[in-house]
C-alpha cells in the first residue's frame, strides 16, 4: 500500500499545484539541489532517509523546446540518464516509480492515440521522454503517465487553431493524478480533445488564433478511454 511519496522536481510548476491538493498521501517534495537525479549517491541517500513507498518523478528538462536541439547532452543527461538512475535504484529497493512522460511521444499525424498505438516522437523533447520511458517500462512496479498539461494562465498571446490536443491546466491535472497513484502501466492523461485555441480562449478571451505551419503536428490528441474508466474527465 502506498502512503509516503518522494517527489523529484518538487519546486516545479506541477508540484506547486499538487501541493494544494488534499489527499491521503504524504508527499515529500525535493528540489534538484536536495535530490540530484544525476547522482546515485544523492538518490540513495534520499530513499534511505525518507523510505518512501513510491517515487514520483517530475524533474525534467522541458522548455524551451529548442534547448533539446541546441544542448543534446543536457537533454539526455536530465531526461534519460536521470530517469534511468532512479529506475535502477527503485528496482533494487522495490519502490514504485511514477514517471510523467508526454503526448509528444506520439507522431501527431492521425490523432486519437491509444496507449497501445505505435509511438514516434516528432521532436527531440519527445525522444528524450521516450528514452526515459524505455527504462521505466523495464521495471514492472511503475506507472507512466503520458501527459498533456500547461500552466494557468496560458503564457502565450497566440494559440494554434488548427492543432488538436488534450491540453489541461496543471491544477485540474493534479486532481486527476491523485486518483491514479495506485495504477500501473501506461495511461494517457489530459483534457477534452479540441484545438489549442479553443482550449485557451475559455480562460483568455484576448488570445489570438494562428495556424501551425510545421511548428506542431496537427493531430496531437490522445484517446482517453483508459483514463475515463478510472475517473471521469
C-alpha positions in Angstrom: 0.0 0.0 0.0 1.3 3.5 -0.9 1.3 6.1 1.8 4.6 8.1 1.5 5.7 9.5 -1.8 9.0 11.1 -2.5 8.8 13.7 -5.3 11.7 14.8 -7.6 11.3 18.3 -9.2 9.5 19.4 -6.1 9.7 23.1 -6.9 8.4 22.8 -10.4 5.1 24.0 -11.9 3.1 20.9 -11.4 4.4 20.2 -8.0 3.2 23.6 -6.8 -0.3 22.7 -7.8 -0.1 19.2 -6.4 0.8 20.7 -3.0 -2.6 22.4 -2.9 -4.5 19.1 -3.3 -5.7 17.4 -0.2 -5.2 13.6 -0.3 -4.5 10.6 1.9 -0.9 10.5 0.7 2.1 12.1 2.3 4.2 13.8 -0.3 7.8 14.8 0.4 9.0 17.4 -2.1 12.6 17.7 -3.1 14.2 20.2 -5.4 17.2 19.5 -7.6 19.7 20.6 -5.0 18.2 18.3 -2.4 17.7 15.3 -4.7 20.1 15.3 -7.7 18.9 12.7 -10.2 22.3 12.6 -11.8 23.9 11.5 -8.5 23.4 7.9 -7.5 24.6 8.8 -4.0 22.0 11.6 -3.7 19.2 9.3 -4.8 20.2 6.6 -2.4 20.6 9.0 0.5 17.1 10.4 0.0 15.5 6.9 -0.4 17.3 5.6 2.7 16.4 8.7 4.7 12.7 9.0 3.8 11.9 5.4 3.0 9.1 6.1 0.6 6.6 3.6 -0.8 6.7 5.4 -4.1 8.8 7.9 -6.1 7.0 10.5 -8.2 9.5 11.6 -10.9 8.7 15.1 -12.0 12.2 16.5 -12.5 12.7 17.1 -16.2 14.1 19.4 -18.9 11.2 20.8 -21.0 11.0 24.3 -22.3 12.2 25.9 -24.4 11.9 23.0 -26.9 14.8 24.4 -28.9 17.1 23.5 -25.9 16.8 19.8 -26.8 18.3 20.6 -30.2 20.9 23.0 -29.0 22.1 21.0 -26.0 21.5 17.4 -26.7 23.9 16.3 -23.9 21.8 18.1 -21.3 18.6 16.7 -22.6 20.0 13.2 -22.5 21.5 13.6 -19.0 18.4 15.1 -17.3 15.6 13.3 -19.1 17.1 9.9 -20.0 20.1 9.2 -17.7 18.5 10.8 -14.6 15.4 8.7 -15.1 17.4 5.6 -15.6 19.3 6.2 -12.4 16.0 6.4 -10.5 14.7 3.3 -12.0 17.8 1.3 -11.2 17.8 2.2 -7.6 14.0 2.0 -7.1 14.1 -1.5 -8.7 16.7 -2.6 -6.2 14.6 -1.4 -3.3 11.2 -2.4 -4.8 9.9 1.1 -4.6 7.2 2.0 -7.2 8.1 4.8 -9.6 5.6 7.1 -11.3 7.0 8.9 -14.4 5.5 11.9 -16.2 6.1 11.5 -19.9 4.4 13.5 -22.7 1.9 13.2 -25.5 4.8 14.3 -27.7 5.9 10.7 -28.0 3.0 10.1 -30.4 3.6 11.1 -34.1 0.7 13.7 -34.2 -0.4 12.7 -37.7 -3.7 10.8 -37.1 -4.8 11.8 -33.6 -6.8 9.7 -31.1 -3.7 7.9 -30.0 -4.2 4.9 -27.6 -1.6 3.8 -25.1 -1.0 0.7 -27.3 -0.5 2.6 -30.5 2.9 2.9 -32.2 5.0 5.8 -30.9 7.3 8.0 -32.9 8.3 11.4 -31.4 8.3 14.3 -33.7 11.0 16.4 -31.8 14.0 15.9 -29.6 12.0 16.6 -26.4 9.7 13.7 -27.3 12.7 11.5 -28.0 14.2 12.4 -24.6 11.0 11.4 -22.8 10.6 8.2 -24.8 14.2 7.3 -23.9 13.2 7.8 -20.3 10.1 5.7 -20.8 12.1 2.8 -22.0 13.9 2.4 -18.7 10.7 2.9 -16.7 8.9 0.3 -18.7 11.5 -2.3 -18.0 10.5 -2.1 -14.3 7.0 -3.6 -13.7 6.4 -1.7 -10.5 5.8 1.5 -12.4 3.3 3.9 -13.9 4.0 6.0 -17.0 1.6 9.0 -17.5 1.7 10.5 -20.9 0.6 14.0 -20.1 -0.7 17.0 -21.9 -0.8 19.9 -19.5 0.1 23.5 -19.2 0.1 26.2 -16.6 -2.7 28.7 -15.9 -2.8 31.4 -17.2 -1.6 30.3 -20.7 1.7 32.1 -21.2 1.4 32.9 -24.9 -0.6 35.6 -26.7 -1.3 33.3 -29.6 -2.7 29.7 -29.8 -2.9 27.4 -32.8 -6.4 27.0 -34.0 -5.6 24.1 -36.4 -3.8 21.9 -33.9 -5.9 19.4 -31.9 -4.7 18.3 -28.5 -5.8 17.4 -24.9 -4.4 20.3 -23.0 -5.5 20.6 -19.4 -4.3 23.1 -16.8 -1.9 21.9 -14.0 -4.5 22.4 -11.2 -7.1 20.2 -12.9 -4.4 17.7 -13.8 -3.4 17.4 -10.1 -6.9 16.5 -9.1 -6.9 13.6 -11.6 -3.5 12.5 -10.8 -4.1 11.6 -7.1 -6.7 9.0 -8.3 -4.0 7.3 -10.4 -1.3 6.7 -7.9 -2.0 3.0 -7.3 -2.3 2.2 -11.1 0.5 0.6 -13.2 1.4 0.5 -16.8 0.8 3.5 -19.2 -2.1 6.0 -19.0 -2.8 8.9 -21.3 -3.9 11.9 -19.2 -5.3 15.2 -20.5 -8.5 17.1 -21.1 -11.1 17.3 -23.9 -9.8 16.8 -27.4 -10.0 20.2 -29.1 -7.9 22.9 -30.8 -5.4 24.6 -28.6 -7.1 27.9 -29.4 -10.5 26.7 -28.2 -8.9 25.4 -25.0 -7.1 28.7 -24.3 -9.9 31.1 -25.2 -12.2 29.6 -22.4 -9.9 31.3 -19.9 -8.3 34.1 -22.0 -10.6 36.0 -24.3 -7.7 38.0 -25.6 -5.8 35.1 -27.1 -5.4 35.2 -30.9 -5.8 32.2 -33.2 -3.0 31.4 -35.6 -2.1 28.5 -37.9 0.6 26.0 -37.2 2.9 25.8 -40.3 5.0 22.9 -39.1 5.7 24.2 -35.5 3.4 21.5 -34.1 1.8 18.4 -35.7 -1.9 19.0 -36.4 -3.4 15.9 -34.7 -1.7 15.6 -31.3 -4.8 14.5 -29.4 -4.9 11.2 -27.4 -7.6 8.6 -26.7 -8.6 8.9 -23.0 -10.8 5.9 -22.8 -8.5 4.1 -20.3 -8.4 7.2 -18.1 -12.2 7.5 -18.2 -12.7 4.0 -16.9 -10.8 5.1 -13.8 -12.1 8.6 -13.3 -14.5 10.8 -15.4 -12.7 13.5 -17.4 
